[in-house]
């Protein structure tokens, strides 16, 4: 994935990855296939305040900055979904790009006082902006515009509040049920030609990758998604540890009621040795730490990977499956149950996690001329109509009108007959869905898809239902345990983060198992010198406070 993409796509997942205007009556947003106005979801009532901002009555232009090195916002209006929003709702989102250097870009904008109207970023980074009085509180809007409150709920909203008690964040891919796309994608044609061997344990995976290397010299046996960020590589740690809750992401491991060093964790050490062995034997792509998303996509799209793993491998695999099967029905990809070490319970292996608050958030800055209008747009986007449009296109193509509940889209025959084009659309719009509503999308897809024959089911939805949703663990208890970036613990956290990524690269290139252990021993010593224990104590206290809140609720 990760969503990463948490494409999440995400599925994200990935990978990944991953709403209605308040005040709109949901009626005539587009034309149906029979020429009549398409019915769209209704999420408001006659009691809506007259002062509510109504999308579509006037032009709304605002700037958005995605605070990620990897993120380049797709062109707004470059696909049928955002074109429909641009024309029908009169919303134009203008991108500000990081240029591959997100932290530097944000610092420059803060220093110059020229902030964008909205920023899409990790929750961890919100406090820096809030403490500098750069953000607009959203409390005045959440009752006027009903979708965030309806779909996230008071508990989720309260968990997002800052220390001053106010809400500044609009969450993305929030949920109250398991979700996520992390897992392993397998090249169907190669797998079949090799005799469809058992592919369940770490030993099975090792043997299979050796077979691939011997028979297919131009194919990458194991392709990790964005290894330099841990995806696909760190995920193999979960194969060695039952009930892993994404401990590599925490840079810590739960031991009883404390968070302790990951560098000393026996399962982590074993996993690093395993990964290093795969890399030494050239079973993992040798440019794992330097390749770009575009390079990974090209290999997946052309079928030149045998196993592809990450936080949201579904994003590329879904599109590639549709493309490859056009010319060869026996080609394409499928997902397997997560790999596990022999002797462990396969049903306690979790390559990814989910939490109530989802992946990341959007904030509105005080540079915005009309912050309420921007909130109204996000509230619309996170509701039923907005999510339907951004995910399945404008009404009248893949869906037309809604069911009796006023929300669930009625899918057309084209939804199943033109899956390849729909998959291409979704791969384009996944990075425009900044306020993904996991429950609405997952529930809607699952209800419809499970009634279809397998060959007509959406590739991603099928494997989410059969594999990934069942194999993601709930990590809600670890939300918000990181320190502010400018605090002493926050500075330590950055040191540990840098050290962890450096160590991951070194262990990957290690020449032996013994060298891996030596690298990790040194990493532990360096971490302690950097103040690791103080960071672990801080996170433990925050984590225990979360557990107390959750238990009380």
DOTORKE-532218 format. One record per residue (C-alpha): x, y, z; residue number from 1. Coordinates in pm, 1 decimal. Layout:
[site [X; Y; Z]; NUM] ...
END
This chain:
[site [0.0; 0.0; 0.0]; 1] [site [-10.1; 243.0; 200.7]; 2] [site [-279.0; 424.0; 90.1]; 3] [site [-159.3; 458.3; 132.4]; 4] [site [-206.0; 453.0; -64.4]; 5] [site [-331.5; 379.4; 161.6]; 6] [site [-517.9; 289.7; -131.3]; 7] [site [-543.1; 309.8; -33.2]; 8] [site [-561.2; 176.2; -150.4]; 9] [site [-567.1; 146.0; -107.0]; 10] [site [-648.7; -74.6; -73.1]; 11] [site [-568.5; 16.0; -29.2]; 12] [site [-509.2; -61.0; -37.7]; 13] [site [-493.0; -77.0; -10.9]; 14] [site [-498.0; 159.1; -151.9]; 15] [site [-556.9; 321.2; -32.0]; 16] [site [-728.5; 386.1; -11.0]; 17] [site [-1013.4; 428.0; 5.7]; 18] [site [-2073.4; 1283.0; 22.6]; 19] [site [-2363.3; 1518.7; -42.6]; 20] [site [-2383.8; 1893.5; -24.6]; 21] [site [-2549.4; 1986.9; 290.0]; 22] [site [-2863.4; 2159.8; 190.8]; 23] [site [-2894.8; 2003.0; -154.2]; 24] [site [-3219.2; 1827.5; -224.5]; 25] [site [-3038.2; 1560.0; -420.1]; 26] [site [-3258.6; 1586.6; -726.8]; 27] [site [-3136.0; 1672.9; -1073.9]; 28] [site [-2759.6; 1649.9; -1070.7]; 29] [site [-2736.7; 1471.6; -1406.7]; 30] [site [-2929.0; 1311.7; -1689.4]; 31] [site [-3035.0; 948.9; -1672.3]; 32] [site [-2990.1; 704.8; -1955.1]; 33] [site [-3352.5; 744.8; -2062.9]; 34] [site [-3319.6; 1122.1; -2088.6]; 35] [site [-3500.3; 1204.0; -1763.6]; 36] [site [-3334.6; 1376.1; -1469.7]; 37] [site [-3149.0; 1119.3; -1261.7]; 38] [site [-3261.2; 1085.2; -904.1]; 39] [site [-2979.3; 1139.8; -661.1]; 40] [site [-2953.3; 1069.7; -289.3]; 41] [site [-3136.8; 1288.8; -42.5]; 42] [site [-2948.1; 1371.6; 272.3]; 43] [site [-3118.2; 1686.2; 389.1]; 44] [site [-3464.6; 1777.2; 515.5]; 45] [site [-3705.3; 2067.1; 531.9]; 46] [site [-3546.7; 2187.0; 854.7]; 47] [site [-3219.6; 2278.0; 680.3]; 48] [site [-3121.0; 2633.7; 777.7]; 49] [site [-3172.2; 2894.6; 507.8]; 50] [site [-2814.4; 3015.4; 548.9]; 51] [site [-2666.3; 2688.4; 429.4]; 52] [site [-2424.6; 2725.2; 138.2]; 53] [site [-2568.1; 2554.5; -169.5]; 54] [site [-2321.7; 2407.8; -414.8]; 55] [site [-2394.8; 2487.1; -777.5]; 56] [site [-2549.8; 2831.7; -725.9]; 57] [site [-2220.6; 3013.2; -767.3]; 58] [site [-1866.5; 2931.8; -866.0]; 59] [site [-1642.5; 2792.3; -590.2]; 60] [site [-1268.9; 2792.1; -659.8]; 61] [site [-1018.2; 2688.2; -396.2]; 62] [site [-661.2; 2565.1; -374.8]; 63] [site [-557.0; 2232.7; -227.9]; 64] [site [-211.6; 2115.4; -124.6]; 65] [site [-141.3; 1744.4; -75.3]; 66] [site [132.4; 1724.9; 188.3]; 67] [site [315.2; 1418.4; 56.2]; 68] [site [636.1; 1377.5; -142.2]; 69] [site [466.5; 1118.4; -363.2]; 70] [site [134.3; 1293.0; -421.8]; 71] [site [62.8; 1469.1; -747.7]; 72] [site [-304.5; 1555.9; -765.1]; 73] [site [-470.2; 1429.4; -1083.7]; 74] [site [-604.4; 1706.7; -1305.6]; 75] [site [-939.1; 1831.4; -1175.0]; 76] [site [-1171.7; 1794.6; -1470.7]; 77] [site [-947.3; 1531.6; -1629.3]; 78] [site [-1200.1; 1252.6; -1573.2]; 79] [site [-1578.3; 1221.9; -1601.6]; 80] [site [-1637.1; 1234.7; -1224.9]; 81] [site [-1453.0; 1557.9; -1145.8]; 82] [site [-1576.4; 1707.0; -1474.2]; 83] [site [-1934.9; 1646.9; -1362.1]; 84] [site [-1864.5; 1803.7; -1023.1]; 85] [site [-1690.8; 2097.8; -1189.6]; 86] [site [-1981.7; 2159.0; -1427.6]; 87] [site [-2279.0; 2066.2; -1209.2]; 88] [site [-2166.8; 2178.0; -865.4]; 89] [site [-1946.1; 2460.0; -997.6]; 90] [site [-1651.0; 2350.0; -785.7]; 91] [site [-1298.7; 2389.8; -920.0]; 92] [site [-1013.7; 2251.5; -709.5]; 93] [site [-675.3; 2399.0; -801.3]; 94] [site [-374.8; 2187.2; -710.1]; 95] [site [-60.5; 2305.0; -535.8]; 96] [site [204.9; 2034.7; -569.9]; 97] [site [483.1; 1942.6; -328.6]; 98] [site [736.5; 1889.7; -605.3]; 99] [site [859.8; 1580.4; -424.3]; 100] [site [967.2; 1779.4; -117.4]; 101] [site [657.2; 1814.4; 97.9]; 102] [site [811.8; 1930.0; 425.0]; 103] [site [1016.4; 2201.5; 257.9]; 104] [site [716.9; 2314.5; 54.8]; 105] [site [490.8; 2345.1; 358.9]; 106] [site [753.1; 2529.9; 562.7]; 107] [site [804.2; 2775.7; 276.6]; 108] [site [431.0; 2842.9; 250.7]; 109] [site [401.9; 2896.7; 626.2]; 110] [site [701.2; 3131.0; 633.4]; 111] [site [571.5; 3334.5; 340.6]; 112] [site [217.8; 3351.6; 477.9]; 113] [site [86.0; 3215.9; 147.5]; 114] [site [-100.5; 2904.9; 251.3]; 115] [site [-341.7; 2717.5; 25.9]; 116] [site [-711.1; 2718.6; 113.1]; 117] [site [-705.7; 2351.8; 213.9]; 118] [site [-436.2; 2098.6; 301.5]; 119] [site [-458.2; 1718.8; 280.1]; 120] [site [-214.9; 1568.2; 530.9]; 121] [site [-147.0; 1324.7; 814.2]; 122] [site [-318.1; 1389.5; 1147.9]; 123] [site [25.5; 1413.8; 1306.6]; 124] [site [94.5; 1736.8; 1118.3]; 125] [site [-225.3; 1918.2; 1214.9]; 126] [site [-113.6; 2043.0; 1555.9]; 127] [site [177.8; 2241.0; 1410.6]; 128] [site [-66.2; 2439.2; 1196.0]; 129] [site [-328.6; 2475.1; 1469.1]; 130] [site [-84.1; 2596.4; 1732.6]; 131] [site [25.3; 2869.3; 1491.6]; 132] [site [-336.7; 2982.2; 1452.6]; 133] [site [-345.4; 2894.9; 1082.6]; 134] [site [-657.7; 2676.1; 1075.1]; 135] [site [-1031.7; 2737.8; 1067.5]; 136] [site [-1232.2; 2549.2; 1334.3]; 137] [site [-1514.3; 2348.2; 1179.1]; 138] [site [-1751.3; 2331.4; 1476.3]; 139] [site [-1993.0; 2590.2; 1336.9]; 140] [site [-2050.6; 2377.3; 1027.6]; 141] [site [-2099.4; 2020.3; 1148.9]; 142] [site [-2465.6; 2070.5; 1244.8]; 143] [site [-2551.8; 2278.1; 936.9]; 144] [site [-2404.7; 2019.7; 700.4]; 145] [site [-2517.0; 1676.3; 815.1]; 146] [site [-2301.5; 1416.6; 640.8]; 147] [site [-1984.1; 1415.3; 851.2]; 148] [site [-2185.1; 1393.5; 1170.7]; 149] [site [-2412.6; 1127.1; 1023.5]; 150] [site [-2142.2; 896.5; 890.2]; 151] [site [-1859.8; 951.1; 1142.1]; 152] [site [-2069.1; 1011.6; 1454.2]; 153] [site [-2006.1; 1211.3; 1770.4]; 154] [site [-1751.0; 964.7; 1908.1]; 155] [site [-1532.8; 991.6; 1599.0]; 156] [site [-1566.8; 1369.4; 1585.3]; 157] [site [-1464.2; 1398.3; 1950.4]; 158] [site [-1157.7; 1180.2; 1891.4]; 159] [site [-1048.9; 1428.2; 1624.6]; 160] [site [-1078.4; 1735.0; 1846.4]; 161] [site [-762.2; 1926.8; 1933.6]; 162] [site [-646.8; 2016.9; 2282.7]; 163] [site [-853.7; 2335.8; 2271.7]; 164] [site [-1166.9; 2124.7; 2229.9]; 165] [site [-1232.2; 2237.0; 1871.9]; 166] [site [-1256.2; 2035.3; 1552.1]; 167] [site [-1015.7; 2127.5; 1271.4]; 168] [site [-992.9; 1802.2; 1074.9]; 169] [site [-1213.0; 1634.9; 815.4]; 170] [site [-1117.0; 1263.7; 807.1]; 171] [site [-1052.9; 1038.4; 508.1]; 172] [site [-1159.0; 671.4; 490.8]; 173] [site [-1311.3; 677.9; 839.5]; 174] [site [-1511.2; 370.9; 937.9]; 175] [site [-1673.9; 161.7; 1208.3]; 176] [site [-1604.8; -173.0; 1038.3]; 177] [site [-1296.6; -356.8; 904.4]; 178] [site [-1155.6; -225.1; 579.1]; 179] [site [-830.2; -194.0; 390.4]; 180] [site [-642.2; -335.9; 93.8]; 181] [site [-307.2; -454.1; 232.6]; 182] [site [-204.1; -794.0; 105.4]; 183] [site [-43.3; -1008.8; -161.2]; 184] [site [-136.2; -1009.8; -531.3]; 185] [site [-28.0; -1305.1; -748.2]; 186] [site [19.5; -1320.7; -1125.7]; 187] [site [-236.1; -1579.9; -1235.3]; 188] [site [-70.9; -1693.0; -1558.8]; 189] [site [271.2; -1749.7; -1403.2]; 190] [site [117.6; -1924.2; -1102.5]; 191] [site [-81.2; -2161.7; -1325.0]; 192] [site [213.4; -2235.7; -1551.5]; 193] [site [420.7; -2329.4; -1246.0]; 194] [site [158.4; -2584.0; -1141.7]; 195] [site [-37.8; -2373.5; -889.1]; 196] [site [183.2; -2470.6; -592.6]; 197] [site [85.7; -2417.1; -230.0]; 198] [site [145.6; -2052.8; -140.8]; 199] [site [63.4; -2012.0; 226.9]; 200] [site [376.9; -2004.4; 441.2]; 201] [site [702.3; -1810.4; 429.4]; 202] [site [874.6; -2130.7; 314.9]; 203] [site [616.9; -2169.8; 36.8]; 204] [site [675.9; -1811.5; -73.1]; 205] [site [1053.9; -1856.2; -78.8]; 206] [site [1028.7; -2175.5; -286.8]; 207] [site [780.6; -2016.1; -524.9]; 208] [site [993.2; -1707.4; -582.0]; 209] [site [1292.6; -1930.3; -664.1]; 210] [site [1082.4; -2115.0; -922.6]; 211] [site [981.0; -1785.3; -1079.1]; 212] [site [1339.5; -1663.9; -1098.2]; 213] [site [1454.3; -1988.0; -1263.4]; 214] [site [1184.1; -1997.8; -1529.8]; 215] [site [1106.4; -1629.8; -1593.2]; 216] [site [1430.0; -1426.6; -1606.8]; 217] [site [1247.7; -1109.1; -1714.7]; 218] [site [991.7; -1121.6; -1432.9]; 219] [site [1036.3; -974.9; -1084.4]; 220] [site [961.6; -1256.9; -837.6]; 221] [site [857.5; -1029.7; -547.5]; 222] [site [761.4; -667.5; -612.9]; 223] [site [716.4; -456.6; -296.2]; 224] [site [512.7; -139.8; -334.7]; 225] [site [725.0; 163.2; -233.1]; 226] [site [978.9; -31.5; -29.7]; 227] [site [1158.8; 291.2; 61.4]; 228] [site [851.0; 377.9; 271.3]; 229] [site [824.9; 25.7; 412.8]; 230] [site [539.1; -104.2; 199.9]; 231] [site [566.3; -463.7; 84.2]; 232] [site [883.7; -509.7; 288.6]; 233] [site [758.1; -424.4; 637.3]; 234] [site [442.1; -619.3; 553.9]; 235] [site [638.8; -944.8; 562.1]; 236] [site [694.2; -881.9; 934.2]; 237] [site [327.6; -966.9; 984.7]; 238] [site [399.9; -1318.4; 852.4]; 239] [site [615.3; -1384.8; 1158.5]; 240] [site [395.4; -1233.5; 1429.6]; 241] [site [37.8; -1312.9; 1523.9]; 242] [site [-191.8; -1015.9; 1589.4]; 243] [site [55.3; -762.8; 1451.3]; 244] [site [-104.6; -418.4; 1462.7]; 245] [site [128.2; -248.1; 1217.7]; 246] [site [410.8; -226.0; 1467.9]; 247] [site [664.5; -121.4; 1202.7]; 248] [site [454.8; 192.1; 1151.4]; 249] [site [467.2; 258.7; 1526.0]; 250] [site [841.5; 187.7; 1534.3]; 251] [site [755.7; -2.2; 1852.0]; 252] [site [606.5; -331.7; 1973.5]; 253] [site [339.3; -390.6; 2234.5]; 254] [site [460.6; -590.8; 2534.5]; 255] [site [195.9; -617.2; 2804.9]; 256] [site [96.5; -262.5; 2898.0]; 257] [site [406.2; -99.4; 2748.3]; 258] [site [540.9; -13.8; 2404.4]; 259] [site [897.0; -138.8; 2366.3]; 260] [site [1178.7; -132.2; 2109.4]; 261] [site [1106.8; -289.8; 1772.3]; 262] [site [1478.6; -340.8; 1710.4]; 263] [site [1488.6; -598.8; 1992.2]; 264] [site [1171.8; -782.2; 1892.0]; 265] [site [1261.4; -1145.8; 1800.2]; 266] [site [996.4; -1168.7; 1528.6]; 267] [site [1108.4; -841.6; 1372.8]; 268] [site [1466.5; -966.2; 1363.6]; 269] [site [1360.7; -1291.8; 1203.7]; 270] [site [1154.6; -1104.5; 944.9]; 271] [site [1447.2; -878.3; 856.8]; 272] [site [1667.8; -1181.9; 805.4]; 273] [site [1405.7; -1336.6; 578.6]; 274] [site [1368.8; -1020.6; 370.4]; 275] [site [1746.9; -983.1; 343.9]; 276] [site [1775.9; -1341.2; 218.7]; 277] [site [1513.8; -1278.2; -50.4]; 278] [site [1698.3; -966.7; -160.5]; 279] [site [2044.4; -1132.2; -159.9]; 280] [site [1912.5; -1409.0; -383.3]; 281] [site [1757.8; -1150.6; -617.1]; 282] [site [1404.8; -1266.7; -543.4]; 283] [site [1306.7; -905.6; -464.2]; 284] [site [1346.2; -631.5; -723.2]; 285] [site [1696.3; -491.0; -684.4]; 286] [site [1584.8; -128.8; -723.4]; 287] [site [1332.2; -164.9; -442.6]; 288] [site [1461.4; 137.4; -251.2]; 289] [site [1482.0; 375.8; -544.7]; 290] [site [1202.9; 296.7; -789.3]; 291] [site [900.1; 521.0; -834.3]; 292] [site [528.9; 443.7; -830.8]; 293] [site [522.6; 487.3; -1208.2]; 294] [site [790.5; 222.7; -1252.1]; 295] [site [605.0; -18.3; -1026.9]; 296] [site [281.1; 43.2; -1214.2]; 297] [site [445.0; -24.7; -1549.3]; 298] [site [570.6; -364.6; -1431.9]; 299] [site [235.5; -462.4; -1281.9]; 300] [site [43.9; -344.8; -1588.7]; 301] [site [259.4; -553.4; -1823.1]; 302] [site [247.1; -867.4; -1608.2]; 303] [site [619.3; -861.3; -1526.9]; 304] [site [575.7; -933.5; -1154.0]; 305] [site [494.5; -1270.5; -996.8]; 306] [site [396.1; -1149.5; -648.9]; 307] [site [309.7; -787.3; -575.8]; 308] [site [256.2; -673.7; -216.2]; 309] [site [182.5; -349.4; -37.4]; 310] [site [-60.5; -140.6; 163.5]; 311] [site [-294.7; -106.4; -133.9]; 312] [site [-181.1; -326.1; -424.6]; 313] [site [-540.1; -340.0; -548.9]; 314] [site [-504.9; 5.8; -706.0]; 315] [site [-269.0; -111.7; -980.0]; 316] [site [-366.7; -479.8; -982.3]; 317] [site [-734.5; -407.1; -1049.3]; 318] [site [-649.9; -197.3; -1353.3]; 319] [site [-382.6; -440.1; -1473.2]; 320] [site [-611.2; -741.2; -1437.0]; 321] [site [-872.5; -579.0; -1658.5]; 322] [site [-612.5; -486.4; -1920.1]; 323] [site [-428.1; -819.9; -1928.7]; 324] [site [-742.0; -1033.2; -1949.9]; 325] [site [-859.7; -844.4; -2258.9]; 326] [site [-611.0; -1032.6; -2475.3]; 327] [site [-566.9; -1342.9; -2258.2]; 328] [site [-846.8; -1472.1; -2030.9]; 329] [site [-590.7; -1684.1; -1844.0]; 330] [site [-379.2; -1381.8; -1750.8]; 331] [site [-443.6; -1123.3; -1480.6]; 332] [site [-403.8; -1129.9; -1103.1]; 333] [site [-564.0; -1273.7; -790.7]; 334] [site [-511.5; -1223.0; -417.1]; 335] [site [-407.3; -1487.6; -165.9]; 336] [site [-459.9; -1521.3; 208.6]; 337] [site [-171.1; -1349.1; 390.0]; 338] [site [156.3; -1540.2; 409.2]; 339] [site [241.6; -1681.2; 753.8]; 340] [site [531.5; -1863.8; 914.9]; 341] [site [472.4; -2236.2; 954.1]; 342] [site [316.8; -2306.8; 1295.4]; 343] [site [136.7; -1973.5; 1332.1]; 344] [site [-240.7; -1935.9; 1306.6]; 345] [site [-314.9; -1801.9; 957.8]; 346] [site [-628.4; -1633.0; 1090.5]; 347] [site [-419.9; -1421.3; 1328.2]; 348] [site [-195.8; -1275.4; 1057.8]; 349] [site [-278.4; -915.2; 967.9]; 350] [site [-71.5; -743.1; 695.5]; 351] [site [-262.3; -416.8; 739.4]; 352] [site [-468.7; -220.6; 987.2]; 353] [site [-770.3; 5.9; 999.0]; 354] [site [-901.4; 247.9; 1256.3]; 355] [site [-1217.1; 444.2; 1314.2]; 356] [site [-1062.5; 769.0; 1190.8]; 357] [site [-919.3; 616.3; 875.3]; 358] [site [-605.3; 733.4; 701.9]; 359] [site [-547.7; 1109.2; 691.5]; 360] [site [-738.0; 1438.9; 709.3]; 361] [site [-812.3; 1767.4; 534.5]; 362] [site [-786.3; 2103.1; 710.6]; 363] [site [-909.6; 2444.3; 594.6]; 364] [site [-668.9; 2732.4; 648.1]; 365] [site [-740.8; 3092.6; 735.9]; 366] [site [-627.6; 3185.1; 384.8]; 367] [site [-962.2; 3056.8; 255.6]; 368] [site [-1202.6; 3337.1; 157.5]; 369] [site [-1507.8; 3119.8; 216.7]; 370] [site [-1419.2; 2831.5; 448.4]; 371] [site [-1784.3; 2736.9; 496.7]; 372] [site [-1827.5; 2682.3; 122.5]; 373] [site [-1520.4; 2456.5; 118.0]; 374] [site [-1657.1; 2260.5; 413.8]; 375] [site [-1992.4; 2232.0; 233.7]; 376] [site [-1812.9; 2077.4; -62.5]; 377] [site [-1626.2; 1825.1; 151.7]; 378] [site [-1945.8; 1740.6; 338.8]; 379] [site [-2119.8; 1678.9; 5.5]; 380] [site [-1826.3; 1471.9; -120.1]; 381] [site [-1830.8; 1246.6; 186.6]; 382] [site [-2204.8; 1178.1; 158.5]; 383] [site [-2385.5; 928.8; -62.7]; 384] [site [-2410.3; 1133.3; -381.5]; 385] [site [-2056.6; 1266.4; -367.0]; 386] [site [-1907.3; 923.8; -299.6]; 387] [site [-2116.5; 768.8; -576.2]; 388] [site [-2002.8; 1028.8; -828.7]; 389] [site [-1632.4; 1021.0; -740.2]; 390] [site [-1626.1; 639.0; -728.3]; 391] [site [-1869.3; 526.4; -998.9]; 392] [site [-1891.7; 832.1; -1220.5]; 393] [site [-2179.0; 1075.9; -1273.5]; 394] [site [-2538.6; 947.5; -1273.2]; 395] [site [-2664.4; 787.9; -1591.8]; 396] [site [-2359.7; 573.3; -1674.2]; 397] [site [-2265.3; 311.5; -1415.0]; 398] [site [-2550.9; 401.5; -1180.7]; 399] [site [-2882.2; 575.6; -1235.7]; 400] [site [-3107.1; 691.5; -954.5]; 401] [site [-3117.9; 555.8; -600.7]; 402] [site [-3296.7; 288.1; -402.4]; 403] [site [-3586.8; 354.3; -166.3]; 404] [site [-3344.3; 451.8; 112.2]; 405] [site [-3258.2; 764.5; -87.3]; 406] [site [-2883.8; 685.3; -78.7]; 407] [site [-2789.2; 354.5; -239.0]; 408] [site [-2721.2; 394.6; -611.5]; 409] [site [-2900.6; 172.6; -861.0]; 410] [site [-2623.8; 20.9; -1068.4]; 411] [site [-2678.6; -16.8; -1441.4]; 412] [site [-2580.9; -307.2; -1667.8]; 413] [site [-2274.6; -106.8; -1771.2]; 414] [site [-2137.0; -143.9; -1417.5]; 415] [site [-2073.4; -511.2; -1487.0]; 416] [site [-2034.9; -509.9; -1867.3]; 417] [site [-1769.7; -235.9; -1876.6]; 418] [site [-1562.4; -318.3; -1571.6]; 419] [site [-1231.3; -233.2; -1737.9]; 420] [site [-1333.4; 126.0; -1809.1]; 421] [site [-1478.8; 165.4; -1461.7]; 422] [site [-1156.5; 30.2; -1308.8]; 423] [site [-958.3; 285.8; -1509.7]; 424] [site [-1185.9; 564.7; -1386.4]; 425] [site [-1145.8; 453.6; -1024.9]; 426] [site [-768.2; 440.3; -1056.6]; 427] [site [-784.3; 806.3; -1166.3]; 428] [site [-1030.9; 931.1; -905.3]; 429] [site [-899.6; 744.3; -600.1]; 430] [site [-653.4; 1029.4; -539.9]; 431] [site [-933.0; 1286.2; -566.5]; 432] [site [-1140.1; 1126.5; -292.4]; 433] [site [-999.1; 1322.8; 1.6]; 434] [site [-1286.4; 1243.9; 240.4]; 435] [site [-1358.7; 879.1; 162.9]; 436] [site [-1663.3; 729.5; 335.2]; 437] [site [-1558.8; 369.7; 391.4]; 438] [site [-1884.4; 236.7; 533.9]; 439] [site [-2103.4; 374.8; 254.5]; 440] [site [-1877.2; 255.4; -25.8]; 441] [site [-1792.6; -84.9; 118.1]; 442] [site [-2150.7; -165.7; 213.9]; 443] [site [-2288.1; -51.3; -121.3]; 444] [site [-2032.1; -246.1; -323.3]; 445] [site [-2058.0; -563.5; -118.4]; 446] [site [-2437.6; -581.5; -131.7]; 447] [site [-2440.1; -552.5; -508.4]; 448] [site [-2131.9; -752.8; -597.6]; 449] [site [-2207.7; -1063.5; -394.3]; 450] [site [-2519.0; -1122.0; -605.4]; 451] [site [-2317.6; -1135.6; -930.4]; 452] [site [-2138.7; -1429.7; -1094.3]; 453] [site [-1765.0; -1424.5; -1015.0]; 454] [site [-1668.5; -1326.2; -1369.3]; 455] [site [-1886.1; -1014.7; -1345.3]; 456] [site [-1770.4; -900.8; -1003.7]; 457] [site [-1546.3; -598.2; -966.8]; 458] [site [-1195.5; -736.6; -912.5]; 459] [site [-1107.5; -513.7; -619.2]; 460] [site [-1440.7; -550.4; -441.4]; 461] [site [-1429.2; -927.0; -472.1]; 462] [site [-1091.5; -959.1; -303.2]; 463] [site [-1176.5; -698.9; -41.5]; 464] [site [-1477.1; -909.2; 54.9]; 465] [site [-1296.4; -1245.0; 34.0]; 466] [site [-952.5; -1153.8; 170.2]; 467] [site [-845.0; -805.2; 271.7]; 468] [site [-1135.2; -694.2; 491.4]; 469] [site [-1094.5; -1016.5; 689.3]; 470] [site [-721.7; -971.1; 735.9]; 471] [site [-682.3; -613.1; 861.3]; 472] [site [-654.7; -553.7; 1236.9]; 473] [site [-815.1; -273.1; 1436.4]; 474] [site [-551.9; -20.2; 1545.0]; 475] [site [-788.6; 248.9; 1674.8]; 476] [site [-622.7; 227.4; 2016.4]; 477] [site [-302.4; 372.9; 1868.6]; 478] [site [-461.1; 685.5; 1720.2]; 479] [site [-300.6; 1012.8; 1825.5]; 480] [site [-15.2; 872.8; 2032.9]; 481] [site [257.7; 1064.5; 1851.0]; 482] [site [404.0; 1379.4; 2009.3]; 483] [site [388.1; 1726.4; 1850.2]; 484] [site [665.4; 1762.5; 1593.2]; 485] [site [829.6; 2058.5; 1769.4]; 486] [site [834.1; 1899.8; 2117.5]; 487] [site [1134.0; 1716.2; 2262.1]; 488] [site [961.7; 1381.9; 2205.4]; 489] [site [863.3; 1493.3; 1855.7]; 490] [site [1224.7; 1563.5; 1767.9]; 491] [site [1319.3; 1222.4; 1906.0]; 492] [site [1043.6; 1065.1; 1697.2]; 493] [site [1191.6; 1211.5; 1380.4]; 494] [site [1533.9; 1077.8; 1473.6]; 495] [site [1389.4; 730.6; 1526.1]; 496] [site [1194.1; 756.2; 1202.7]; 497] [site [1510.2; 843.0; 1008.5]; 498] [site [1705.8; 571.7; 1187.7]; 499] [site [1439.8; 310.2; 1116.2]; 500] [site [1436.3; 383.0; 742.1]; 501] [site [1815.9; 382.5; 732.3]; 502] [site [1831.0; 51.1; 916.5]; 503] [site [1566.4; -103.8; 689.0]; 504] [site [1781.2; -25.1; 386.5]; 505] [site [2097.0; -157.1; 554.0]; 506] [site [1939.2; -487.3; 656.1]; 507] [site [1800.6; -530.1; 306.3]; 508] [site [2152.2; -509.5; 162.7]; 509] [site [2315.2; -719.0; 438.3]; 510] [site [2537.5; -1003.0; 316.3]; 511] [site [2434.9; -1253.2; 584.1]; 512] [site [2190.9; -1321.9; 866.1]; 513] [site [2465.8; -1241.0; 1113.8]; 514] [site [2515.7; -899.4; 956.9]; 515] [site [2141.2; -829.9; 988.7]; 516] [site [2159.6; -894.6; 1363.8]; 517] [site [2469.8; -676.5; 1398.0]; 518] [site [2290.2; -391.0; 1218.1]; 519] [site [1988.5; -423.3; 1447.7]; 520] [site [2206.4; -434.8; 1759.9]; 521] [site [2372.4; -111.5; 1654.9]; 522] [site [2033.7; 37.2; 1570.1]; 523] [site [1911.9; -33.1; 1922.3]; 524] [site [2216.4; 138.3; 2072.3]; 525] [site [2178.3; 437.3; 1840.2]; 526] [site [1807.5; 458.7; 1919.1]; 527] [site [1872.6; 470.7; 2291.8]; 528] [site [2130.3; 743.3; 2240.8]; 529] [site [1867.5; 936.4; 2043.8]; 530] [site [1620.7; 920.2; 2335.1]; 531] [site [1410.3; 623.0; 2220.1]; 532] [site [1305.0; 529.7; 2575.2]; 533] [site [1157.1; 875.2; 2631.9]; 534] [site [954.0; 848.5; 2310.1]; 535] [site [832.8; 500.0; 2402.2]; 536] [site [725.5; 623.5; 2746.1]; 537] [site [532.8; 913.9; 2588.7]; 538] [site [356.4; 687.8; 2341.1]; 539] [site [279.1; 430.5; 2607.8]; 540] [site [110.1; 693.5; 2824.8]; 541] [site [-99.5; 818.0; 2530.7]; 542] [site [-185.5; 463.3; 2427.3]; 543] [site [-299.7; 369.9; 2777.5]; 544] [site [-512.6; 686.2; 2789.1]; 545] [site [-678.2; 580.5; 2462.4]; 546] [site [-752.2; 238.0; 2603.6]; 547] [site [-913.5; 395.9; 2909.6]; 548] [site [-1133.6; 618.4; 2689.1]; 549] [site [-1236.3; 328.3; 2468.5]; 550] [site [-1314.4; 110.2; 2767.1]; 551] [site [-1525.5; 385.6; 2922.5]; 552] [site [-1720.9; 432.6; 2600.4]; 553] 
END
